[in-house]
Amino acid sequence: MNENYSYPLLDGLNDNEVIKLVTFFQQVEAAYERPNGVNRQAFINAYRTFTTMIPSKMEQKQLAAQFEERSGYSVYRVVKQSKQPGKNLKVNEA
C-alpha cells in the first residue's frame, strides 16, 4: 500500500461532487484499514452515490483502476464483498 497518494478525480466535478467521490474512496480505504472494517450500509450508500454521480461504467472503472494503482486498494473487492451478508465489510488481504 502506498502511504502518500492522491485520489483520482474527473474534470468538471463541483466541490460537492469531489467531496462525495473522496468519501467513497475513504469507505474503500476503511474496508482495508480499520480493524472492524466499514459499515456495510454506509459503503453501499457511498457506492450508490458514486454510481449515480458517475453514470458511465467506463469512467467508474477508470477511476477505480486509478485508485487501485495509487493506493493498492481494490474497489471491486469491496463491492463484491458488500453483496455478502453482514454488518461490516472487512477486506483481509491474502
Secondary structure as UniProt FT lines:
FT   TURN            11..12
FT   HELIX           15..33
FT   TURN            35..36
FT   STRAND          38..39
FT   HELIX           40..53
FT   HELIX           57..71
FT   HELIX           75..82
FT   STRAND          88..89
//
